[in-house]
Amino acid sequence: MEKLKNFIGGAFIDPVRGNYIDNYEPATGKVYCEIPNSDEEDVILAVKAAEEAYPVWSGMSNEERSKILVRLSEGIEARMDEFVRAESRDNGKPLALAAHVDIPRAVSNFHFFATAIIHFASEAHPMTGVGVNYTLRKPLGIVGCISPWNLPLYLFSWKIAPALAAGNCVIAKPSEVTPYTAYLLGQVANEAGMPPGVLNILHGEGGAAGDAIVKHPKIKAISFTGGTKTGEYIARTAAPMFKKLSLELGGKNPNIIFDDCDFKEMMSTTLRSSFANQGQICLCGSRIFVQKGIYEKFKEEFVRKVDATVVSNPEDPNAKLGAMVSKPHLDKVLSYIELAKEEGGTVLTGGTKVELPTPYDGGYYLRPTVIEGLSFDCRTNQEEIFGPVVTITPFETEEEVLMMANSTQYGLSATIWTSDLQRAHRMADKVDAGIVWINAWLVRDLRTPFGGVKSSGVGREGGWEALRFFTEPKNVFIKY
Ligand code: NDP
């Protein structure tokens, strides 16, 4: 069976203690490779490699680093099919989704930050008759990037690309559940001519390898995307060490649909925003609020279309949903469906596993699920489920829906459907979210700030925000 290796100092090496863990294919439920079960010993090695590489990498001009990162993005693009297949196999998502979203967006992220760094500028503050302040923006040194399993390479690149572009050396850990494209990324880094030790990729469990990255004193910043509980632990651990922190955490996003929306467009987008990637996107709208005038019409058409949605193995070109990422995650989502019933909810469609023929009979397939009849403040409507499960709730007024939308601890994104321009602005202003889409979903301009409020995170990724996070400003004053 294939054994993945850690990528440290430009070489693919075994974990120091020689321990491996199984990697499962969600589509079949079978183990298909092993990955290093790294711990603090491997982090120590990676930090040493990064320390050696740092003077070379941070001493390069932005143009030189840019060229290497452009080659890296082109290297992924050149191996598109291999990356797409690996992502789909590791995560369970339909091949088409990996081909249209995950890998092309990872390519774009590397390309975007490779070129952004050439245009990045720092500030000057002249004081008339006194002197001038100018601000240097220097790389932080060695930084840690930890990412989740839902959009594996895409979210990995979202952190690694700006960190590298700004001149930092990186110790990165993908989720143990989806390590494969990160493994391939190491190969592409070498092909692109990245100096050894600049990018180091460790595999293993969050509680061991991830924790050791967070705790290593020479790692100056942690950029983390994952669950709110893990983010809280990381904040508690890293804050006393005065590490810079960027935390992109969970969500429970409202999808607010007014009577006056473009019904057809809203319907097709809402099907995607509810169930894309098996509902395992932090931006999915899992709480759907529909104004009373169109509630029954919405419910009838939505449930009919969800019911007809094809759940199949990721290679099936008809599959709209593939497999859930893991058995424990499938069980967690199923337990929330049971909770919803206990809380008085009615399952309108879905709610059960999908049994596929061999060799997919051991895979983790779940029907997309729509639930109605729950109060806005019950656990099902307050806690992140992170699966293909949505609730639908009627409302009458803007005030009422805002109160329900803003009632959770989260505030990542919100989607609003209306053709009333003034209402759109009012709602966008008042909804608790870092990202608001009006009559759209998942449209991303890489220059815009990305992140959430309340328990959905601290800090922003994207554009200059990311380059500012991965640099330290130093103000210099010169007297005239
Ligand atoms: P987790 O928080 O479980 O894990 C995220 C990453 O952190 C993984 O690489 C994990 O490793 C690692 N990790 C776990 N424990 C620790 C620790 N103690 N110290 C350091 N690292 C650790 O999240 P999931 O992977 O389950 O991802 C789903 C979550 O991510 C959802 O809550 C979702 O909302 C959120 N998310 C947020 C996004 C945003 O932009 N705000 C975007 C995408 C997802 P391992 O997997 O090996 O345990």
Boltz pocket constraint, residues with backbone or C-beta under 6 A from the ligand:
constraints:
  - pocket:
      binder: B
      contacts: [[A, 146], [A, 147], [A, 148], [A, 149], [A, 150], [A, 155], [A, 173], [A, 174], [A, 175], [A, 176], [A, 177], [A, 204], [A, 205], [A, 206], [A, 207], [A, 209], [A, 210], [A, 211], [A, 212], [A, 214], [A, 225], [A, 226], [A, 227], [A, 228], [A, 230], [A, 231], [A, 233], [A, 234], [A, 247], [A, 248], [A, 249], [A, 250], [A, 251], [A, 281], [A, 282], [A, 384], [A, 386], [A, 412], [A, 451], [A, 452], [A, 456], [A, 457]]
      max_distance: 6.0
